[in-house]
Amino acid sequence: MYPAKVIGRVVATRKYKTVEGIKLLLIQPTDWKGNFKGDPIVAADSVGAGAGEFVFYVKAREACFQWLKGDKQ
């Protein structure tokens, strides 16, 4: 898990069917003290985070398990 700060929302006029209904956020990676580092990232929101909030993000494929349907987990 990596720390980041939510700096905005992403509005898409078109999305792949697999991500329809999923809120996308623009997050700014930080160090553990809250200092910005690197470029902003678009992230799928599974917890209802809002602008200005401190969040954690994951870069592994297992991060998408939140949205799998059925018994595929």
C-alpha positions as YAML, in Angstrom:
chain: A
units: angstrom
residues:
- id: 1
  name: MET
  ca: [0.00, 0.00, 0.00]
- id: 2
  name: TYR
  ca: [1.16, 3.48, -0.84]
- id: 3
  name: PRO
  ca: [0.04, 6.85, 0.61]
- id: 4
  name: ALA
  ca: [-1.62, 9.55, -1.51]
- id: 5
  name: LYS
  ca: [-3.91, 12.57, -1.32]
- id: 6
  name: VAL
  ca: [-7.10, 12.90, -3.38]
- id: 7
  name: ILE
  ca: [-6.75, 16.00, -5.54]
- id: 8
  name: GLY
  ca: [-9.80, 15.65, -7.78]
- id: 9
  name: ARG
  ca: [-12.34, 13.54, -9.66]
- id: 10
  name: VAL
  ca: [-12.04, 12.15, -13.16]
- id: 11
  name: VAL
  ca: [-15.04, 12.58, -15.46]
- id: 12
  name: ALA
  ca: [-15.15, 10.24, -18.44]
- id: 13
  name: THR
  ca: [-17.64, 10.55, -21.28]
- id: 14
  name: ARG
  ca: [-16.90, 6.94, -22.23]
- id: 15
  name: LYS
  ca: [-15.70, 4.01, -20.15]
- id: 16
  name: TYR
  ca: [-15.05, 0.34, -20.76]
- id: 17
  name: LYS
  ca: [-18.08, -1.69, -19.68]
- id: 18
  name: THR
  ca: [-15.98, -3.29, -16.94]
- id: 19
  name: VAL
  ca: [-15.53, 0.06, -15.16]
- id: 20
  name: GLU
  ca: [-18.98, 1.59, -15.70]
- id: 21
  name: GLY
  ca: [-20.39, 2.72, -12.35]
- id: 22
  name: ILE
  ca: [-16.97, 2.90, -10.68]
- id: 23
  name: LYS
  ca: [-15.92, 6.35, -9.40]
- id: 24
  name: LEU
  ca: [-12.52, 7.48, -10.63]
- id: 25
  name: LEU
  ca: [-10.31, 9.82, -8.61]
- id: 26
  name: LEU
  ca: [-7.17, 11.77, -9.34]
- id: 27
  name: ILE
  ca: [-4.68, 11.08, -6.56]
- id: 28
  name: GLN
  ca: [-1.27, 12.57, -5.85]
- id: 29
  name: PRO
  ca: [1.23, 10.07, -4.42]
- id: 30
  name: THR
  ca: [2.96, 11.27, -1.25]
- id: 31
  name: ASP
  ca: [5.60, 10.08, 1.15]
- id: 32
  name: TRP
  ca: [4.54, 8.98, 4.63]
- id: 33
  name: LYS
  ca: [4.86, 12.57, 5.89]
- id: 34
  name: GLY
  ca: [2.41, 13.88, 3.27]
- id: 35
  name: ASN
  ca: [4.94, 15.50, 0.91]
- id: 36
  name: PHE
  ca: [3.95, 15.15, -2.76]
- id: 37
  name: LYS
  ca: [6.11, 12.95, -4.95]
- id: 38
  name: GLY
  ca: [5.79, 11.80, -8.54]
- id: 39
  name: ASP
  ca: [2.97, 12.41, -10.99]
- id: 40
  name: PRO
  ca: [-0.78, 12.21, -10.25]
- id: 41
  name: ILE
  ca: [-2.52, 8.87, -10.85]
- id: 42
  name: VAL
  ca: [-6.09, 7.96, -11.84]
- id: 43
  name: ALA
  ca: [-7.46, 5.47, -9.30]
- id: 44
  name: ALA
  ca: [-10.71, 3.54, -8.93]
- id: 45
  name: ASP
  ca: [-12.48, 4.39, -5.65]
- id: 46
  name: SER
  ca: [-13.82, 1.49, -3.57]
- id: 47
  name: VAL
  ca: [-14.32, 3.33, -0.26]
- id: 48
  name: GLY
  ca: [-16.02, 6.64, -1.11]
- id: 49
  name: ALA
  ca: [-13.02, 8.94, -0.67]
- id: 50
  name: GLY
  ca: [-13.37, 12.67, -1.31]
- id: 51
  name: ALA
  ca: [-11.23, 15.64, -2.30]
- id: 52
  name: GLY
  ca: [-8.43, 16.46, 0.13]
- id: 53
  name: GLU
  ca: [-8.54, 13.11, 1.92]
- id: 54
  name: PHE
  ca: [-5.45, 11.06, 2.69]
- id: 55
  name: VAL
  ca: [-5.80, 7.57, 1.15]
- id: 56
  name: PHE
  ca: [-3.83, 4.42, 0.46]
- id: 57
  name: TYR
  ca: [-3.62, 2.89, -3.01]
- id: 58
  name: VAL
  ca: [-2.50, -0.49, -4.30]
- id: 59
  name: LYS
  ca: [-0.81, -1.28, -7.61]
- id: 60
  name: ALA
  ca: [-1.38, -5.05, -7.67]
- id: 61
  name: ARG
  ca: [-3.98, -6.82, -9.81]
- id: 62
  name: GLU
  ca: [-5.67, -8.05, -6.64]
- id: 63
  name: ALA
  ca: [-6.91, -4.48, -6.12]
- id: 64
  name: CYS
  ca: [-9.69, -5.14, -8.65]
- id: 65
  name: PHE
  ca: [-11.14, -8.07, -6.62]
- id: 66
  name: GLN
  ca: [-13.43, -5.52, -4.95]
- id: 67
  name: TRP
  ca: [-15.48, -5.33, -8.16]
- id: 68
  name: LEU
  ca: [-15.53, -8.97, -9.28]
- id: 69
  name: LYS
  ca: [-18.97, -10.51, -9.56]
- id: 70
  name: GLY
  ca: [-19.91, -14.03, -8.59]
- id: 71
  name: ASP
  ca: [-17.61, -16.67, -7.14]
- id: 72
  name: LYS
  ca: [-14.51, -15.65, -9.08]
- id: 73
  name: GLN
  ca: [-12.81, -14.46, -5.90]
...
